[in-house]
Amino acid sequence: MRKWRALIIASFLFLGMIGGGAWGIYRYTLGLKTIAIEGNHYVTQEEIRTLVTPFQGRNALLLSVSGRLRTRLTGALPKVATVITDYKWPRAIKLTVIEKKPWIGLVANDHSVVLAEDGTVLDRRGMQPLDETQLLIVRNVPEIFFTKTTINPYLLNNLRPIVSVIRYYFPDQSLQLELKGLVLSPASCAFDEMILIKDDTVPVYVGSEAKLATKLDALRQFLWYAQVQRSASGEIPSVQYIDLRVLGKVIVNYGT
């Protein structure tokens, strides 16, 4: 009986030693100690580190392959599309943050906003110019359409097809868009007419959203023709405005 008791006690001691050694390996050999972050622009490193700090000391390898850090960050940070985790032996992880892409810029009375296509506000600024390359800017958007992190979904639904058509015909040009008479109702939003601003100064009167692709195709053809004529003659006539509201025509008012 004593032999069995001694054997059982020795077995428990042996298992305890193995468990203690395994915990030591888990915590002090593979326990997460260092987190490197790259790729973030709209999300600060402080925001990211605050969210991942509770994982310090946990098994770095398991954290990297399980996707728990990715789930934590994408769930808490709407600006983040996904996160790539790369385990670095023995106690480090590199996080590559992939944020949602800038889609358009919105300019209100006293600030500007960089927006992702799903409506997420990526950045909110003062009145300094938006510096994102070739970003389509929507001007004079009333404050009622903004929240802290998103814009009104009705406005977003209106903008998606408009922006898609504009970018199809003018993928690389810096343009501004203004929706005149923009109003919000409990179940929708509407506007009276669209105006595109080319080269920051020349208004292009588009009118309603109807036949937008036809209107912009005509505008693209006219601008191509004007560029060819300009190259041939060397003259650069001053354009006051362009009017597309008569379907099938491009009416141009030249300055004197």
C-alpha positions as CSV (number, residue, x, y, z in Angstrom):
1,M,0.0,0.0,0.0
2,R,2.8,2.4,0.9
3,K,4.5,1.5,-2.4
4,W,1.4,2.5,-4.4
5,R,1.0,5.7,-2.4
6,A,4.7,6.6,-3.0
7,L,4.3,5.7,-6.7
8,I,1.2,7.9,-7.0
9,I,2.9,10.9,-5.2
10,A,6.0,10.5,-7.4
11,S,3.8,10.4,-10.5
12,F,2.1,13.6,-9.5
13,L,5.4,15.3,-8.8
14,F,6.7,14.1,-12.1
15,L,3.7,15.4,-13.9
16,G,4.0,18.7,-12.0
17,M,7.6,19.0,-13.1
18,I,6.6,18.3,-16.7
19,G,3.7,20.8,-16.5
20,G,6.0,23.5,-14.9
21,G,8.5,22.9,-17.6
22,A,5.9,23.2,-20.4
23,W,4.6,26.4,-18.8
24,G,8.1,27.8,-18.7
25,I,8.6,27.0,-22.4
26,Y,5.2,28.4,-23.2
27,R,5.6,31.6,-21.3
28,Y,9.3,32.4,-21.4
29,T,10.4,30.8,-24.6
30,L,7.3,31.3,-26.9
31,G,5.3,33.8,-24.9
32,L,4.6,37.0,-27.0
33,K,7.0,39.8,-26.0
34,T,7.5,42.0,-29.1
35,I,4.9,43.3,-31.6
36,A,6.0,45.1,-34.7
37,I,3.4,47.1,-36.7
38,E,3.5,48.4,-40.2
39,G,1.2,49.5,-43.0
40,N,-1.1,51.6,-40.9
41,H,-1.9,55.2,-42.0
42,Y,-5.4,56.1,-40.8
43,V,-5.2,54.0,-37.7
44,T,-2.6,55.0,-35.1
45,Q,-0.1,52.5,-33.7
46,E,-1.4,53.5,-30.2
47,E,-4.9,52.3,-31.1
48,I,-3.4,49.0,-32.4
49,R,-1.2,48.5,-29.4
50,T,-4.0,49.2,-26.9
51,L,-6.0,46.4,-28.5
52,V,-3.2,43.8,-28.7
53,T,-1.6,44.5,-25.3
54,P,-3.8,41.9,-23.5
55,F,-2.2,39.2,-25.7
56,Q,1.3,39.9,-24.3
57,G,2.8,36.7,-22.8
58,R,0.6,34.3,-24.7
59,N,2.0,31.8,-27.1
60,A,3.2,33.8,-30.0
61,L,3.2,31.0,-32.5
62,L,-0.4,30.0,-31.7
63,L,-1.5,33.6,-31.8
64,S,0.0,34.1,-35.2
65,V,-1.6,31.0,-36.8
66,S,-5.0,31.2,-35.0
67,G,-6.0,34.6,-36.4
68,R,-7.1,35.9,-33.0
69,L,-5.1,39.2,-33.4
70,R,-6.6,39.7,-36.9
71,T,-10.1,39.1,-35.5
72,R,-9.5,41.4,-32.6
73,L,-8.3,44.3,-34.7
74,T,-10.8,44.1,-37.6
75,G,-13.6,43.8,-35.1
76,A,-12.6,46.9,-33.1
77,L,-11.2,49.1,-35.9
78,P,-13.7,49.8,-38.8
79,K,-10.9,51.4,-40.8
80,V,-9.0,48.1,-41.0
81,A,-9.8,45.6,-43.8
82,T,-7.6,42.8,-42.6
83,V,-4.3,42.1,-40.8
84,I,-1.5,39.8,-41.8
85,T,0.3,38.2,-38.9
86,D,3.9,36.9,-39.3
87,Y,5.5,35.0,-36.4
88,K,9.1,35.8,-35.7
89,W,11.0,33.2,-33.6
90,P,10.9,33.0,-30.7
91,R,8.7,35.7,-29.1
92,A,7.7,38.2,-31.7
93,I,4.9,38.9,-34.2
94,K,4.9,41.4,-37.1
95,L,1.4,42.8,-37.9
96,T,0.9,44.1,-41.4
97,V,-2.2,46.3,-41.3
98,I,-4.2,46.6,-44.5
99,E,-6.7,49.4,-44.2
100,K,-9.7,50.1,-46.4
101,K,-8.9,52.1,-49.5
102,P,-9.8,55.8,-49.8
103,W,-12.7,56.1,-52.2
104,I,-13.8,59.7,-52.2
105,G,-13.4,62.9,-50.2
106,L,-16.3,64.9,-48.7
107,V,-16.0,68.6,-47.9
108,A,-18.4,70.2,-45.5
109,N,-18.5,73.7,-44.1
110,D,-15.5,73.5,-41.8
111,H,-13.9,70.1,-42.3
112,S,-13.1,67.4,-44.9
113,V,-13.5,63.7,-44.7
114,V,-11.8,60.8,-46.4
115,L,-14.3,58.0,-47.0
116,A,-14.0,54.3,-47.9
117,E,-16.5,52.8,-50.3
118,D,-18.5,51.1,-47.5
119,G,-19.1,54.5,-45.9
120,T,-16.4,54.2,-43.2
121,V,-14.8,57.6,-42.3
122,L,-11.1,56.9,-42.7
123,D,-9.9,60.4,-41.7
124,R,-11.5,63.7,-40.6
125,R,-9.6,66.9,-41.0
126,G,-9.9,70.6,-40.8
127,M,-10.0,72.7,-44.0
128,Q,-6.6,71.8,-45.2
129,P,-6.7,70.3,-48.8
130,L,-7.1,66.5,-49.1
131,D,-3.8,65.2,-50.4
132,E,-4.9,61.7,-51.5
133,T,-3.8,61.4,-55.2
134,Q,-6.6,61.6,-57.7
135,L,-9.3,61.5,-55.1
136,L,-12.8,62.5,-56.3
137,I,-14.0,65.3,-54.0
138,V,-17.7,65.9,-53.2
139,R,-18.1,69.5,-52.2
140,N,-20.5,71.3,-49.9
141,V,-22.1,68.3,-48.2
142,P,-24.4,69.4,-45.3
143,E,-23.4,68.4,-41.8
144,I,-26.6,66.4,-41.4
145,F,-25.2,63.7,-43.6
146,F,-22.2,63.0,-41.3
147,T,-21.7,61.0,-38.1
148,K,-18.5,60.5,-36.3
149,T,-17.5,57.3,-38.1
150,T,-19.8,57.1,-41.2
151,I,-22.0,59.1,-43.6
152,N,-25.7,58.7,-44.2
153,P,-26.4,55.4,-46.0
154,Y,-28.9,57.1,-48.4
155,L,-26.3,59.5,-49.6
156,L,-23.8,56.7,-49.9
157,N,-26.3,54.7,-52.0
158,N,-26.7,57.7,-54.3
159,L,-23.0,58.3,-54.6
160,R,-21.9,54.8,-55.5
161,P,-23.3,54.6,-59.1
162,I,-22.4,58.2,-59.8
163,V,-18.8,57.8,-58.7
164,S,-18.5,54.5,-60.5
165,V,-19.6,56.1,-63.8
166,I,-17.3,59.2,-63.3
167,R,-14.3,57.0,-62.6
168,Y,-15.0,54.8,-65.6
169,Y,-14.8,57.7,-68.0
170,F,-12.2,59.7,-66.1
171,P,-10.1,57.3,-64.0
172,D,-7.1,59.5,-63.5
173,Q,-8.4,63.0,-63.4
174,S,-8.7,65.1,-60.3
175,L,-12.4,66.2,-60.3
176,Q,-14.8,67.7,-57.9
177,L,-18.5,67.0,-57.7
178,E,-21.3,69.1,-56.2
179,L,-24.9,67.9,-55.7
180,K,-27.1,71.0,-55.8
181,G,-30.2,71.0,-53.7
182,L,-29.2,68.0,-51.7
183,V,-31.9,67.2,-49.1
184,L,-32.5,64.3,-46.6
185,S,-35.8,62.7,-45.8
186,P,-36.5,60.0,-43.3
187,A,-36.3,57.3,-46.0
188,S,-34.1,58.7,-48.7
189,C,-32.1,61.7,-50.0
190,A,-32.3,63.5,-53.3
191,F,-30.7,66.3,-55.2
192,D,-31.7,68.7,-58.1
193,E,-28.6,68.6,-60.3
194,M,-25.0,67.6,-60.6
195,I,-22.0,69.9,-61.3
196,L,-18.5,68.6,-62.0
197,I,-15.6,70.9,-61.4
198,K,-12.7,70.4,-63.8
199,D,-9.2,71.8,-63.1
200,D,-10.6,73.3,-59.9
201,T,-12.3,76.2,-61.8
202,V,-14.3,75.0,-64.9
203,P,-17.9,74.0,-64.0
204,V,-19.4,71.2,-66.0
205,Y,-23.2,71.3,-65.7
206,V,-24.4,67.7,-65.9
207,G,-28.0,68.1,-64.8
208,S,-29.8,65.1,-63.4
209,E,-28.4,61.6,-63.0
210,A,-30.3,60.4,-66.0
211,K,-28.2,59.2,-68.9
212,L,-25.1,60.0,-66.9
213,A,-22.9,57.6,-68.9
214,T,-24.0,59.1,-72.2
215,K,-23.3,62.7,-71.0
216,L,-19.8,61.8,-69.6
217,D,-18.9,59.9,-72.8
218,A,-19.7,63.0,-74.8
219,L,-17.6,65.1,-72.4
220,R,-14.7,62.7,-72.7
221,Q,-14.8,62.9,-76.5
222,F,-15.0,66.7,-76.5
223,L,-12.0,67.0,-74.1
224,W,-10.0,64.6,-76.3
225,Y,-10.9,66.6,-79.4
226,A,-10.1,69.9,-77.6
227,Q,-6.7,68.5,-76.6
228,V,-5.9,67.5,-80.2
229,Q,-6.9,70.9,-81.5
230,R,-4.8,72.6,-78.8
231,S,-1.8,70.5,-79.7
232,A,-2.1,71.3,-83.4
233,S,-2.7,75.1,-83.0
234,G,-0.8,75.7,-79.8
235,E,-3.6,77.9,-78.6
236,I,-5.3,77.4,-75.2
237,P,-8.7,79.0,-75.3
238,S,-10.2,79.9,-71.9
239,V,-13.3,77.9,-71.1
240,Q,-15.9,79.5,-68.8
241,Y,-18.2,76.5,-68.5
242,I,-19.3,73.3,-70.2
243,D,-23.0,72.3,-70.3
244,L,-24.1,68.7,-70.8
245,R,-27.8,69.2,-69.9
246,V,-28.9,69.0,-73.6
247,L,-28.5,65.3,-74.3
248,G,-26.2,64.6,-77.2
249,K,-24.6,68.0,-77.1
250,V,-21.6,69.6,-75.4
251,I,-22.2,73.3,-75.1
252,V,-19.0,75.2,-74.3
253,N,-18.8,78.9,-73.3
254,Y,-15.4,80.3,-74.1
255,G,-14.0,83.4,-72.4
256,T,-13.2,86.5,-74.3
